[in-house]
Amino acid sequence: MPQVHFTANIQRHVSCPPGEVAGATVREALEAVFVGNPRARGYVLDDQGALRKHMVVFVDGQQIRDRVGLSDAVSPSARIHVMQALSGG
């Protein structure tokens, strides 16, 4: 099953322990995490269910392409990393 990991920076704001979940897409995997953690859902996704602008998700080291539908495929052995996007200048 895919593994979902949240960075320590996110965990400062909301508890999101890593875990293995069922899911064939990023959306399915994240929703499986959020079933037991609705507060994390509100932190990661906006009210339309899209990834918040300050968040980024990587699957096996590659940034996802679909930030709205979260339809990027994940394999059963995938490692999904959710983190806050960094900016600066």
Summary of the structure (lengths in Angstrom):
residues: 89
radius of gyration: 11.9
end to end distance: 38.6
largest distance: 38.8
contacts: 240
relative contact order: 0.27
helix: 24%
strand: 26%
